[in-house]
Amino acid sequence: MVKLPASISDPHFDQQFKRGIVLKTPIRFKNNNEKYKYLVILSHDVSKDPAVFILTTSQLGFYDKNPHFNKDILRIKAGSTNFFPKETIINCREVHKITKDKLKENFRNNILQIEGELPKEMLDDIDKIVEKSFFISSDDKKLILGRKC
């Protein structure tokens, strides 16, 4: 794997990094497992660290069996974007944080791909879900929406 110099990769990453960007990179979970996951950056102010994001999944079984969680997700039909070829769920029940330095390091090491950007309508739908969420703290809602809820 070729590592890119920071002088080349960091400005490119900074230029692309914005609210609604979809990234694919390894994420380490609490059980210490690491998997490549798609994540959506939701930080209202992307200049601040850490970056706030939510994960996506194409494993629909849990949500199909538990429709009471449907108010906390955004379901995206297969092919609605060029980066989600399968039906995908954006799970708005759980917010995660990661430093931009870690994301840049992953980008330099070629283990982070910039997949695309969510359309404004989808971001607006996520904001509505976040605003009403019982799962997301008011502090995290402020980081996402830019205001107290």
N, C-alpha and C positions, 0 to 999 in steps of 0.2 A: 504494500500500500504506500503510495507516494504522499508524503506530507507536504502541504503547501506552505510557503513562507507567509508569516503573519502580514508582512508588508503588502502582499498581493491579496490574500484571502480576507483579511479583516475589513478593508474598505468595501469589498464586494458584499460581504455579509451585512455590514452596517447599512449599506444602501438598500438591501432587500428586506431587512428586518423591520416589520411593521405589524400593527394590530391586524389579525386575521390571516397572517401567513401560516401556511401548513408546512410543517417540517417532519421529516422521518429520521429518527435517530435512536440509538439504544437508550433505554430507560431502565434504571435499576429500581426494583420494587422492594417493599419492606421485607419480603422473604428472601432477599438477596438475589433473586432471579433477575436476569437482564434479558430484555427482548427489544427488538426493533419495533417501534410504535410510531404511529402518526400522532402528532400533537398540533393543537391550534393555539397560537399565541393570542391571549386576550387582554394583555396589559393595556389600560387606557393610555398610559404614558410609557412608551417603550424605552425612553431614555433612562428610566429608573430600574434599579436592580433590586431583587431578582425579577425575572420575567415570570408572569402568571400564565399558565396554560391549562388546557383540558385535553384529555385523551380521547381517542376515537377507537371504535372496535367494529369489526365486521362479524363478530360472533353474536348473533342476534337472539339465540335461544333464551337467555335469561330475560330479555326484554319482552319476547313473545309470550313467555310464561308468567310474567309479572307486569301486566299492562298498567298497574297503578303507578309505575315509574315513568310512564310515557310523558307525563307533564314535565319531567326533568331531563328529557333528552331531545335532541334534534335528529330525526331520521332522514338520511339523505339517500335518495334513489340511486341505484347503480347507473353510472354514466352521467349523472347530473353535473359532475365536474370531471376534469381530465385526470384528476389524481385519486379519485375513489372509484375504481372499476367495479367494486361490489357494493351492494347496499351497505351503508355504514351508519353507525350511531355515534353522535357526539354526546358524550356522557357529561352532562352539566351538574351532576351530583357531587363531583369531587374536583377541587381545584388543586393544582400542583404548582410548585415554583422551582426555578432553576436559574443559576446565574448566567448572564450573557457570556461571561468568560468561558464557562463550560460549553455552551453552545458553539462559541467561536472555536474552541479547541477541537470539538467534534468536527466542525466544518473543515478546519485545517487538516485534520487527520482523515478526511474523506469518509467519515462515518455519519455525517449529517447531510441530508439532501433537502434542498428547498424545493418543495413539490408544487407550490402554487399559492393562491390566495383565495380565501372564501369570498363569494359574492356578498355585497353589502346586505342584501335581503337575508341571507343566512346569519350574518353577524347580528343584524337587528333582531332576528328570532332568538338567537342565543342570549342577547341582552335582556329580552323579555323573560326568558326562562330564569336567568340569573337573578333578575330583580325580584321575582316571586319565590325564589328557592328558600326552602327551610334548611337545606343542607349546607349552604354557603354562608360563611360568617359575614357580618356587616363590614368588617375591615376588608375582607377579600372582595366583597361587592364594590366597595369604593375603589379598589385597585383596578377592577374590571370596568366599572361604569363611569368612574371619575366623579362620583357623587355619593353621598350617604343615602341609604334606603331605609 
